[in-house]
Amino acid sequence: MIELSAEYTNNQQLYRNYMPFVTNGGLFFPTVETAAIGETVSASLLLPDDLEPVIFEAKVVWLNPKGAHGGRPAGIGVRFNESHIKIRSEIEKLLNRKLNSTETTSTM
């Protein structure tokens, strides 16, 4: 199983990788690892001001290949499931008004 990891020190980094358009929310992990859509991966996530990472399993729903359009980084996007509501809520609380921003992200 592929293991992904992300450690965010600020909300701007988090905004670039959060995927609110995915059902239940999702997160993009910049990586050179390869995966298939639908594959289950293990993820470790440390949000700004958290002391311990959250570790969870999720399904791959997005892929950016190396050399992706718009200079976006290569990586894997995963979808949170219903049991990850706490993670999604914490991310959306941190991002608050930024969720409606039109700034470029790692995925769209």
Secondary structure, DSSP 8 states (H G I E B T S, - for coil): --EEEEE-SSHHHHHHHB-TTSTT-EEEEE-S----TT-EEEEEEE-TT-SS-EEEEEEEEEEE-TT-GGG---EEEEE--GGGHHHHHHHHHHHGGGGG-----S--
